[in-house]
Amino acid sequence: MSKLKIQWRSAIFADLPALVAFCNECEEAIINMRLLTAVRLRQIWTAPGFDVTRSTRIAVTSSGQIVGYAAVFDALNPPVAIGMKLVVHPQMVNEGIGKALLAWAPIVSEARAKEALPRAPIGARVDHME
């Protein structure tokens, strides 16, 4: 494991183009497809109930390269599922980035599930999807 200097922070709207490029680069390396568009990511980030600051985490190197991204989605209505997306650059596997994002996401997901319970229909089951 190298000693990369990683900055951890929430994503901001100015990151959107770089995140789309990053996610597509990763998807292309794994499944040979580029699926994400700026329009789609902006739709997700501006969906009612989605808070970019609370719901995203990115890993950025000291040179400004995004090498990891995680997002927790809880904007369903009724709120019966919590979803998560996690992406790590293929060249950064085994650098601890995925492990750190996986440690962050369940904490956020659990908090969101607790917040969602009062909004869920009586008798509904609130679940966590990955």
C-alpha positions in Angstrom: 0.0 0.0 0.0 1.5 3.4 -1.0 1.4 6.5 1.2 -1.0 8.5 -1.0 -2.1 11.9 0.5 -5.8 11.8 0.0 -8.2 14.6 0.8 -11.7 13.5 1.8 -14.6 15.8 1.3 -18.2 16.1 0.1 -18.7 16.6 -3.6 -19.7 20.0 -4.8 -21.5 21.0 -8.0 -18.2 22.3 -9.5 -17.0 18.6 -9.2 -19.7 17.4 -11.5 -17.8 17.3 -14.8 -14.8 15.7 -13.3 -16.9 13.1 -11.4 -18.7 12.2 -14.6 -15.4 11.7 -16.4 -14.0 9.7 -13.4 -17.1 7.4 -13.1 -17.1 6.8 -16.9 -13.3 6.1 -16.9 -13.8 3.5 -14.1 -16.9 1.9 -15.8 -15.1 1.7 -19.1 -12.2 -0.1 -17.5 -14.5 -2.6 -15.8 -17.5 -3.1 -18.2 -16.2 -1.3 -21.4 -19.1 1.2 -21.3 -19.6 4.9 -20.3 -23.0 5.1 -18.7 -23.1 8.3 -16.7 -23.9 11.7 -18.2 -23.6 15.2 -16.6 -27.4 15.6 -17.1 -28.1 12.4 -15.2 -25.8 13.1 -12.3 -27.2 16.7 -12.0 -30.7 15.1 -11.9 -29.7 12.8 -9.1 -28.0 15.6 -7.1 -30.9 18.0 -7.5 -33.6 15.4 -6.8 -36.0 16.4 -3.9 -34.5 15.3 -0.7 -31.0 14.7 -2.0 -28.3 16.7 -0.1 -25.0 16.6 -2.0 -23.1 17.7 1.1 -24.5 15.0 3.4 -24.8 12.3 0.7 -21.5 12.3 -1.1 -17.9 11.7 -0.3 -14.9 12.0 -2.7 -11.3 11.1 -2.5 -8.9 13.5 -4.2 -5.2 13.3 -4.5 -2.8 16.1 -3.8 -2.7 16.8 -7.5 -6.4 17.2 -7.7 -7.3 13.8 -9.3 -10.5 12.2 -8.1 -9.7 8.6 -7.2 -12.9 7.6 -5.2 -16.5 8.5 -5.0 -19.4 7.3 -2.9 -23.0 8.5 -2.7 -25.9 7.5 -0.5 -29.4 7.8 -2.0 -32.4 8.2 0.2 -34.8 10.3 -1.8 -37.4 7.7 -2.6 -41.0 8.5 -1.8 -42.1 6.6 0.2 -38.6 6.2 1.8 -38.4 2.4 1.9 -34.9 1.9 0.5 -31.4 3.5 0.9 -29.1 3.0 -2.0 -25.4 3.4 -2.4 -22.9 4.0 -5.3 -19.2 3.5 -4.7 -16.5 3.9 -7.3 -12.7 3.5 -6.9 -10.2 4.2 -9.7 -8.9 0.8 -11.0 -5.3 1.9 -10.5 -6.0 2.8 -6.9 -7.4 -0.6 -5.8 -5.7 -1.8 -2.6 -4.8 1.7 -1.5 -7.4 1.9 1.2 -9.8 4.2 -0.7 -12.6 1.7 -1.1 -12.2 0.6 2.5 -12.5 4.2 3.7 -15.6 4.8 1.5 -17.1 1.6 2.7 -16.6 2.7 6.3 -18.3 6.1 5.6 -21.3 4.8 3.6 -23.0 2.5 6.2 -22.8 5.2 8.9 -24.5 7.7 6.6 -27.0 5.0 5.4 -28.0 4.0 8.9 -28.5 7.7 9.8 -30.7 8.2 6.7 -32.7 5.1 7.5 -33.4 6.4 11.0 -34.5 9.7 9.5 -36.7 8.0 6.9 -38.6 5.8 9.4 -41.1 8.5 10.4 -41.8 9.3 6.7 -42.4 5.6 5.8 -45.9 4.3 5.5 -47.1 2.4 8.6 -46.1 -1.3 8.2 -43.5 -0.6 5.5 -40.1 -2.1 5.8 -37.2 0.3 5.3 -34.2 -1.5 3.8 -30.6 -0.8 2.8 -29.6 -1.6 -0.8 -26.0 -1.8 -2.1 
